[in-house]
Amino acid sequence: MAAKLGITSPETLRKWLRQAEIDQGVRPGVTSQESAELKRLKRENAALRRANEILKAASAFFAAELDRPGRY
């Protein structure tokens, strides 16, 4: 069947079939929608962590500037 569909690997077809069964609720596992949402949340979490680190560094920098004696 894989060859008739132009798929080079029969295993690819098996994986697609298993995922389709999971998505339909026939087989237990993580659905495609859940997997996509998890990936999105992981990317968002990583971006928020980076932003948090930048803000921490900036606040430390500005706090150090405030502690320095005036240059007037």
Buried (B, 14 or more C-beta within 10 A) or exposed (E): EBEEEEEEEEEEBEEEEEBEEBBEEEEEEEEEEEBEEEEEEEEEEEEEEEEEEEEEEEEEEEEEEEEEEEEE
